[in-house]
């Protein structure tokens, strides 16, 4: 199954403490969101990915904010099952394509999407989604690029998720609202599970 078809919303998680990673992942899975992106923006990220990969096998754990070949190597070694980048360079693209796991490189323009398509990539991250034009922009891209699908991330909210998911070239969205920093800090995993369940429900009846 395509990564974009496993879940309507992929939680985009920034973790400051790897100790909460397993409980957080279990809460997201319980809420109906098994695909989880942990961004490589903190010192705890790789340990968090490693812990989730080892202890929450029902989760599909990936790494986000992948910027360099070093990030690709470190993330896959930690157990990441997919990789997400905000954009792409030739050097990073080579590493992503050679990683052995699915990748969602970022694109924000038709030219960027076309360039990635030339390398055989048909599933991309659309970033920054809201700033780059949101649903109207993606709807326009569907005409000339009908075989390219996107995961819009960046400014997407529960209120706009259905607008994105209604588009034929959107498989899922990336959401940053599912793991609030205060819920992680206080250990309120019931709140995270509730947010995940609400997000999962947004994809029903598509």
N, C-alpha and C positions, 0 to 999 in steps of 0.2 A: 504493500500500500504506500502511496506517495505520502511524504511527510506533511504536505499541505492538506491531506484528506483525513489525517488522524484526529484532528481537534480543530474546532472553529476558532479558538483563541490559543495562542502560545504565550504563556506567561514569560515576560522578560524581567528577569530577577537580578537585582543588585544585592549581594550578600556581604555584610561586613563581618559576620561570624559564621564559620563553617559548622559550628556545633548545632546550629538550628536547621541545617540543610536537609537532613533526613526527615525530620518531622514536617518541615515545610513541603517537601516533595510528596510525602504521604497524604497530606491535606489536599494538595492540588489534584492528585490522582483520585482521591476519594470524591472530590467534587466534580470529576469528569473531565479533567484536563491532564492527560498523561504526558504530553509533550512539553518539556520545560527547557527554557534557554537561560543559562546562568552567564551573565556578562563578565568578561575578563577585565573588569574595571577596579577590582579590589584584590588585596593580597590573599583574601580567603577563597577566591573563586575556584582555583584548581583543586584545593582540598574539598570544597563543597561538591564539585563535579565527581571527584573520586569517591566520596562517601555515598552520594546518590547512586552512582553506577554500581557500587558494591552491595548496597543495602536495600535499594528500591528497584528491583528488576522490572517491575511493571511500568516504571517511568522510562520515557525516551528522553534521555538527558543530552543536552547540547551546549555548546559554548557560543556566546555572542561577543561582539566587539573584537572579533578576530582581525588583527591588523597586519601581522607579519608571518612569515614562514615559521618563526619560532613559536608564535602563538598556536599555529596549526599543530606543530609537533607536540607541544606541551598539552594541549587540549585533548588530542587523540590518545596520548599516553595516559592521561587521567581517566579516560573512559568515555569521552564525548562521542555521541553517536551521530551528531550532525554539527555543522559549523555555520555561523552567520557572521557576515561582515557588513559594515555600513556602506562600503563602497569597494572598489577593487583596483589593484594595480597589476601590471603584467607579472611581477614577481609573486604577489600574493595569489593571483589566479592559478599560476603553475602549481603552487603548494596546495591550494584547495583541490584542484583536479587530481592531484597525486595522493591525496590524503586517505583514500579508500572509504570515506564516509560521505553522505550527501552534504552538499553545501548550498547555502542561500546567499550568494553575493549580492550586495546592494546595488541598485540602479535607480536613478531619479529622472532619466531622460530616455527618449526613444533611441538615441544613438548608443547610450550605455547598454540598454536592453538588447539592441541589435548586435552589439559587439559580443556580449555574453552568449547570445543565441548562436553566433558563429562557432563558438566553442562547444556547442551541444547542450548548453544549459537552457532549460525551458521553465524552470521554477526559480524565481528570484525574490529577494527582499526589495520592497519599494520603500525607500527611505530618503529623507524624512517625509512621511506620507502627507501629513496635513500641510506642511510648509511647501511641499512640491506640487500641490494642486488637488490632493484628496480624491474622492470618488469621481468627480468630473474628469480629471486628468486620466485616471485609469480607464474610465469608460472610453475615452478617446483613443487610448493605446490599443484597445481590444480590436479595433477595426483593422489596422495594418499588421498587428502582431497577435493574431487570434490563437496561436499555439504557445504563447508565453503566459504563464500564470504567476501571480504575485502573492506575497505575504506583506501587506502594508504595515509599517511600524513607524512610530514617531508621532505623538499627538493623538493617536486613536483612543477613543473613550467608549464606555458602554453605550452612550447615546448615539455614536456614529458607527458602531460596529456593524449593525444591520445594513446600513447603506453600503458599506464595503462588501459584506458577504453576499449582497444581492447581485453583484457584478459577476459576469461569467468568467472573468479572468482573475478572480480572487479566490484562493483556496481557503485562506484563514487570515487572521490578523495577529499582530504581536501587541500584547497589552502590558503596560507597566503598572496598572492599578491593582493587580491581583495579590501582590505581596507588599502591603504598606510597611514602611520602615518601623512604625510604632507597633504594628501587630507582630512583626518579627522580633522586635526588642523585648516585647512583653510575653512572648510565647503564646499569643492568641491564635492558635492554629485553627480553632473552630471558625473564627472570622474569615480566615484564608479559605477554608473549605467552602464556606457560604458564598464568598465572592467567586470562587471557581465554579460552583454549581450555577450561579446566576449567569456567568459568562458562557458556560456550556449550553445553557438553554437558548442563548441568542442564535445558535446555529441550527436549531431544530426547525423543521418545516421549510428548509431551503428549497 
